[in-house]
Amino acid sequence: LHNRDHVLLKSVLVINLEVKDNHEEAAVGGQLTLELCQKIEAVESWEDSIDEIIAAFEAKHRRKL
């Protein structure tokens, strides 16, 4: 137990995007998820920008996260 490497704790972000269980909605959900991840990845600090990113995403796609 004592010879394991120490792990630094880091913040993680969990976002729930509701997707109906069918092929069409899964494809759309995948594209929306990719877009959202790219928006989050593009900012320097997601912690400082996440509220604005989510608000813009919800307004653009009319989906609640």
WOGIWO-V891523 format. One record per helix or strand of 2 or more residues. SS is the DSSP state (@ for helix, = for strand). FROM is the first residue (numbers start at 0). TO is the last residue. Records with the same first field share a line. If there is no record, write none. Layout:
SS = FROM-TO / FROM-TO
//
This chain:
@ = 22-41 / 45-60
//
